Amino acid sequence: MVTATGGAAAGAGAGSSSSIREAAMSGAGIGGTLTHLYAAMPVYFDDGFFSVDLENGTHVSLVWLVPIHGVEANYVTKNGWPAFEEELTKQDPDLFDLDRPPMSL
């Protein structure tokens, strides 16, 4: 879990992306109250998409950075990611909706 407050998580050093970075840091770029990012497996793709071996032998795991609410981030901190992912499965929020309400946790 990463808080979108700066550094690599918010795209620091991306050149002309400073206005995008500032919008994300203020919450405007990730739905206002979606202030944290949750790293998850890219479940909308086939299992073969989870990782790749590059020609130089480097193994790369791909993750999906899911914007989440502060209350959801607190839930992950207190209960762990397996419990959070169970709630995602139960409640099935639209993770593509940047205006979605927080899950009931």
FENMOCOR-V509776 format. One record per residue. N is the residue number from 1. RES is the residue in one letter. PSI is psi as a letter, one per 30 degrees, with the letter a starting at -180 (NA if undefined). D_LAST is the distance of its C-alpha to the last C-alpha in Angstrom with 1 decimal. Layout:
N&RES&PSI&D_LAST, N&RES&PSI&D_LAST
This chain:
1&M&k&17.2, 2&V&k&19.5, 3&T&k&19.3, 4&A&i&21.6, 5&T&g&23.9, 6&G&a&27.1, 7&G&a&29.1, 8&A&e&28.9, 9&A&e&25.2, 10&A&g&26.4, 11&G&h&29.7, 12&A&k&32.1, 13&G&g&35.6, 14&A&g&35.3, 15&G&c&38.4, 16&S&g&38.2, 17&S&g&34.4, 18&S&e&34.2, 19&S&e&33.2, 20&I&e&30.4, 21&R&e&29.3, 22&E&e&29.4, 23&A&e&27.5, 24&A&e&24.7, 25&M&e&24.8, 26&S&f&24.6, 27&G&f&21.5, 28&A&e&23.9, 29&G&f&24.3, 30&I&h&20.8, 31&G&g&19.4, 32&G&d&19.6, 33&T&f&16.1, 34&L&i&15.5, 35&T&f&16.9, 36&H&l&16.1, 37&L&k&17.2, 38&Y&k&15.8, 39&A&k&18.8, 40&A&l&18.7, 41&M&k&21.5, 42&P&i&22.9, 43&V&f&21.8, 44&Y&g&23.7, 45&F&l&27.0, 46&D&l&29.0, 47&D&e&28.6, 48&G&f&31.8, 49&F&f&30.2, 50&F&f&27.9, 51&S&l&30.9, 52&V&k&34.5, 53&D&k&37.6, 54&L&l&39.8, 55&E&f&43.6, 56&N&g&43.9, 57&G&f&41.9, 58&T&k&38.7, 59&H&k&35.5, 60&V&k&32.7, 61&S&k&29.1, 62&L&k&27.5, 63&V&l&23.8, 64&W&k&21.8, 65&L&j&20.3, 66&V&k&17.1, 67&P&k&16.3, 68&I&l&12.7, 69&H&l&11.3, 70&G&e&11.6, 71&V&e&8.0, 72&E&e&7.5, 73&A&e&10.7, 74&N&e&10.0, 75&Y&e&7.3, 76&V&e&10.3, 77&T&e&12.7, 78&K&e&11.4, 79&N&f&10.6, 80&G&l&12.8, 81&W&e&13.2, 82&P&e&13.8, 83&A&e&10.3, 84&F&e&9.0, 85&E&e&11.8, 86&E&e&11.1, 87&E&e&7.8, 88&L&e&10.3, 89&T&e&12.8, 90&K&e&11.0, 91&Q&f&9.7, 92&D&h&12.7, 93&P&l&12.3, 94&D&j&15.8, 95&L&f&15.8, 96&F&f&19.3, 97&D&j&18.4, 98&L&f&18.5, 99&D&g&17.7, 100&R&l&14.5, 101&P&l&11.8, 102&P&l&8.5, 103&M&l&5.9, 104&S&j&3.8, 105&L&NA&0.0
